[in-house]
Amino acid sequence: MTVRIVTDSLSDLTTEHIKGLGITVIPLTVLFGHETYLDRVTITTDEFYRRLISGNVWPTSTQPAPVDFANAYDKLAGETNEILTITLSSKMSGTFQSASAGKDLMKNKKCRVEVIDSQLVALGLGLVVLAAVKEAKKGANLDKLAEFTRKALTRTHFLAYFDTLKYLAKGGRIGKAQGLLGSVLSFRPVLTVKEGEMAPVTRLRSRAAGLEYLYNSIISYKNIESVGIEHTTDPEGADTLAKRFTEAYPRVPVIRSTVSPVLGVYGGPNALAVTVLEAEGK
C-alpha cells in the first residue's frame, strides 16, 4: 500500500494539487470576531483579503483540534497502513501538537502514523509535501519516506517580502524579526524562516526592489528542483516573478499559489513569497 500524506492548509497547496495527488489537508480556522471559517473551505482567499483590507474587525486564527487529525487518520486507514503527516512549524502554531495527539485518538490502532514538524510554512512546506507525495508513489515505505522528507526540509529555502510587519506583530508571529519594528516606515522587510521562526534578512525601499531581490535569490541556487511563488493581494507581482524566472529557466517547474487566509492574518496585504527546493544530492 502507498503511504498517504497529510498536511495542513498553511502548506498553500492548490486545489489541483490536493485533489490530483490525493493529499489530505486539515484546515486551520480563521476568525473575524465570533465568526469562524475553515481556511479555504468555508472562506475563499478573495473574500478573506477583501474583509482584511476593508473590514473593521481584526482577524485571528486557531489550530485544528486533535480529533480533526484522528478522523482523517481513521478515514485513510481504510486505504493504507502507513500515514505521514507534515505540518507547519510548531513555533508558529500548535498544529504539530494536534497532529501528534490525534494519533492517540485513532480507532484504528494498526495504522502507523509519523508526524514531522517541518519548521516551515506556506509553499516552503508545500513543496516538501509535493516531493514526499512523489517519493511515496515510487513505493517508499513510511520509514524511508520520513527520512526523505527530513532531508528535503534541509533543501528548502523560503523568503517573504512584506509591505508591513504590523500584521505579524499584532498576531504574535514576528519571531526574530522583532527588531525591525522600529525601522523607518519607508523600508520594506524581507524575512525568512530560521529555526521555525520568522527571521530578518534585509530591508528594502520599494516593491520593485523587493521583486528584484526575490528574483535574484531564486536564481542564486544552481540546481533547482522546483520553485514556489505566492502572494497575498499582489498577483501582478507574483506573475512578474514567475514569468521572468520561467523565461530564464523553462525546464524548472514553478508552483503558483495564493497565501492562505490564516497566513494572511499575519502577512497582510501586498506580501510576496518565494520558495526554492534544491535538487536532491546537489
C-alpha positions in Angstrom: 0.0 0.0 0.0 1.2 3.5 -0.8 1.9 5.8 2.2 -0.7 8.5 2.3 0.3 12.1 3.0 -1.5 14.5 5.4 -0.6 18.2 5.8 -2.4 21.4 6.9 -3.9 24.3 5.0 -0.8 26.5 5.6 1.1 24.5 3.0 -0.7 26.7 0.5 -1.2 23.9 -2.0 -3.7 24.5 -4.7 -6.9 22.5 -5.1 -5.5 20.9 -8.3 -2.5 19.5 -6.3 -4.6 18.4 -3.4 -7.2 16.6 -5.4 -4.9 15.4 -8.2 -2.4 13.9 -5.9 -4.7 12.6 -3.2 -3.3 14.8 -0.4 -5.3 15.1 2.8 -5.3 18.7 4.0 -6.5 19.6 7.5 -7.7 23.3 7.6 -6.9 25.8 10.3 -9.6 28.3 11.3 -9.7 32.0 10.8 -11.9 34.2 13.0 -13.5 37.6 12.4 -14.8 38.3 15.9 -17.2 35.5 16.7 -17.5 34.4 13.0 -15.4 31.3 12.3 -14.3 29.9 9.0 -12.3 26.9 7.9 -9.2 28.0 5.9 -10.0 27.8 2.1 -13.1 25.6 2.9 -15.8 28.0 4.1 -14.0 31.2 3.2 -12.1 31.9 0.0 -8.9 33.7 -0.3 -10.6 36.5 -2.2 -13.3 37.0 0.4 -10.8 36.9 3.3 -8.5 39.6 1.8 -11.5 41.8 1.0 -12.5 41.6 4.6 -8.9 42.0 5.8 -8.5 45.2 3.9 -11.9 46.9 4.1 -13.3 45.4 7.3 -13.1 46.8 10.8 -12.6 43.5 12.6 -9.1 42.3 13.0 -8.9 38.6 12.2 -7.3 35.9 14.4 -6.7 32.2 13.8 -6.7 28.9 15.7 -5.2 25.4 15.1 -7.2 22.3 14.3 -8.2 20.0 17.2 -6.5 16.6 17.6 -9.8 14.9 16.8 -9.7 16.6 13.3 -6.5 14.7 12.6 -7.7 11.5 14.2 -10.8 11.4 12.0 -8.6 12.0 8.9 -6.2 9.2 10.0 -9.0 6.8 10.6 -10.5 7.5 7.2 -7.2 7.0 5.4 -6.6 3.8 7.4 -9.2 2.2 5.2 -6.8 2.8 2.3 -3.3 2.3 3.7 -1.5 1.1 6.8 1.1 3.9 6.8 0.5 7.7 7.0 3.0 10.6 7.0 1.8 13.9 8.4 3.9 17.0 7.7 2.8 20.2 9.5 3.8 23.9 9.6 6.4 25.0 12.2 5.5 24.2 15.8 6.9 27.6 16.8 4.1 29.3 14.7 1.2 27.1 15.6 0.0 24.2 17.8 -1.0 22.2 14.7 2.0 19.9 15.1 0.9 19.1 18.6 -2.6 18.5 17.5 -1.4 16.2 14.7 0.7 14.2 17.1 -2.1 14.0 19.7 -4.5 12.8 17.0 -2.6 9.5 16.8 -3.7 8.6 20.3 -7.4 9.2 19.4 -7.4 6.9 16.4 -9.8 4.0 16.4 -7.6 2.0 14.0 -4.5 1.2 16.1 -2.9 -0.9 13.3 -2.2 2.0 11.0 1.2 3.7 11.6 1.3 7.5 11.7 4.5 9.5 11.6 4.3 13.3 12.3 7.0 15.7 11.1 7.4 19.3 12.2 8.6 21.0 9.0 9.8 24.1 10.8 8.5 25.9 7.7 5.3 27.4 6.4 3.5 28.3 3.1 5.0 26.8 0.0 8.2 26.2 2.0 6.1 23.4 3.5 4.0 22.8 0.3 7.0 22.0 -2.0 8.2 19.4 0.5 4.8 17.8 0.7 4.7 17.6 -3.1 8.2 16.0 -3.1 7.1 13.5 -0.4 4.0 12.5 -2.4 6.1 11.9 -5.5 8.5 9.7 -3.4 5.6 7.8 -1.9 4.3 7.0 -5.3 7.7 5.4 -6.1 6.9 2.9 -3.4 8.9 4.3 -0.4 7.7 2.9 2.9 7.0 5.1 5.9 10.4 5.0 7.4 12.2 5.8 4.2 9.7 8.5 3.3 10.1 10.2 6.7 13.9 10.1 6.2 13.5 11.5 2.7 11.2 14.3 4.0 13.5 15.4 6.7 16.3 15.7 4.2 14.1 17.6 1.8 13.4 20.1 4.5 17.1 21.0 4.5 17.0 21.6 0.8 14.2 24.2 1.1 14.7 27.9 1.1 11.9 30.4 1.8 11.8 34.2 1.5 9.0 36.6 2.0 8.6 40.3 1.1 6.3 42.3 3.4 4.7 45.6 2.8 4.4 46.0 6.6 5.2 44.0 9.7 2.2 45.2 11.7 0.2 42.1 11.0 2.9 39.7 12.1 3.5 41.8 15.2 -0.2 42.1 16.2 -0.6 38.3 15.6 2.4 37.5 17.7 4.2 35.7 15.0 7.0 38.1 14.3 9.7 35.9 15.9 13.3 37.0 15.4 12.2 39.9 13.2 11.0 41.9 16.3 14.0 44.2 16.0 12.7 45.5 12.6 9.6 47.0 14.2 11.4 50.3 15.0 12.6 50.7 11.4 11.8 53.7 9.3 8.3 53.2 7.8 9.6 53.6 4.2 11.5 50.3 4.4 10.0 47.0 3.3 11.3 44.0 5.1 12.3 40.6 3.7 12.1 37.7 6.1 12.9 34.1 6.1 12.1 31.2 8.4 15.0 30.3 10.7 14.7 27.5 13.3 11.0 27.6 12.8 10.5 31.3 13.4 10.3 34.4 11.1 13.8 36.0 11.0 15.1 39.1 9.2 17.1 39.0 6.0 17.2 42.6 4.7 15.2 45.9 4.3 14.4 47.4 1.0 12.9 50.8 -0.1 10.3 49.7 -2.6 8.2 46.9 -4.1 10.4 47.0 -7.2 13.5 46.4 -5.1 11.6 43.6 -3.4 10.8 41.8 -6.7 14.4 42.2 -7.8 15.7 40.8 -4.5 13.4 37.8 -4.6 14.3 37.0 -8.2 18.0 37.2 -7.6 17.6 35.0 -4.5 15.9 32.3 -6.6 18.5 32.2 -9.3 21.3 32.1 -6.8 20.6 28.4 -6.5 22.2 26.4 -9.3 20.4 23.1 -9.1 16.7 23.8 -8.6 14.1 21.0 -8.4 11.1 23.3 -8.1 10.1 26.9 -7.3 7.1 28.2 -5.4 5.8 31.7 -5.9 2.8 33.1 -4.0 1.2 36.3 -2.9 -1.5 37.7 -0.6 -3.0 40.5 -2.7 -0.4 41.1 -5.4 -1.0 38.7 -8.3 0.8 41.1 -10.7 4.0 40.9 -8.7 3.8 37.1 -8.5 3.1 36.9 -12.2 6.1 39.1 -13.0 8.4 36.9 -10.9 7.0 33.7 -12.4 7.2 35.0 -16.0 10.8 36.3 -15.6 12.0 33.0 -14.0 10.2 30.7 -16.4 11.7 32.6 -19.4 15.2 32.1 -18.0 14.7 28.6 -16.7 11.9 27.0 -18.7 12.6 23.4 -17.5 12.1 24.2 -13.8 8.6 23.6 -12.5 7.0 26.7 -10.9 4.2 26.3 -8.4 1.9 29.3 -8.2 -0.5 29.9 -5.2 -2.2 32.5 -3.1 -1.3 32.7 0.6 -4.0 31.1 2.7 -6.4 33.2 4.8 -4.8 32.0 8.1 -1.4 33.1 6.9 -2.8 36.3 5.5 -3.8 37.2 9.1 -0.1 37.6 9.7 1.2 38.5 6.3 -1.2 41.3 5.5 -1.8 42.8 2.0 0.8 43.1 -0.7 3.1 40.3 0.6 5.1 38.1 -1.8 6.9 34.9 -1.0 9.2 32.5 -2.9 10.5 29.1 -2.1 13.3 27.1 -3.8 13.6 23.4 -3.4 17.1 22.4 -4.4 17.6 19.2 -6.3 18.5 16.1 -4.2 22.2 15.4 -3.9 23.3 18.8 -5.1 
